[in-house]
């Protein structure tokens, strides 16, 4: 993405398997940027916006179970 761009991230959960915990459906996700100088993220909708150049990570954390989380690498280039 470039500075000024935005996108909405979506969290999905794999089909249940013996080693995957069962989550209530629908589950609620809390979103967080590891560097708000590069990407801001709406903590409830997952909408990210590039605000500065660089790379960062956006975390998706299941509300009520902080052990269940995933991350997405985001690169922001100059406009």
Buried (B, 14 or more C-beta within 10 A) or exposed (E): BEBEBBEEBEBEBEEEEEEEEEBEEEEEBBBBBBBEEBBBBEEEEBBBBBBBBBEBBBBBBBEEEEEBBEEBEBEBEEE
